[in-house]
Amino acid sequence: MAAEFAMVLPAVMLVLAFAAGAVQVGAAQVRLTDAAADAARLVGRGESESRAASRLQDAVGGAALAVSRDGLLVCVTATASVTLGPMAGAIDLGARGCAYDDTLPATP
């Protein structure tokens, strides 16, 4: 029984490590998506892009911000690199959030 356990234990640990990494990447993607939407709302209501970038940095450290305008919308594209630990590499994540651009002049 002990020999079988010793053979299976490394495989179980490897599966658990992969599962924990997947949860970590998923949580980072959700934080990045939420932060991109928040940043788009900030820019859309007239806040500075630096304030939106600061909000993005607070949510996901090391994230980069790009702002674009498309008609009545202001869109924020956020990118970040998530490291899974010392033995694994980094995974690049991206998210986009759009909001109505309140800074545009009102049209009748």
HUJOBEL-V936815 format. One record per helix or strand of 2 or more residues. SS is the DSSP state (a for helix, b for strand). FROM is the first residue (numbers start at 1). TO is the last residue. If there is no record, write none. Layout:
ss=[SS | SS]
from=[FROM | FROM]
to=[TO | TO]
This chain:
ss=[a | a | b | b | b]
from=[2 | 49 | 64 | 73 | 90]
to=[44 | 59 | 70 | 83 | 100]
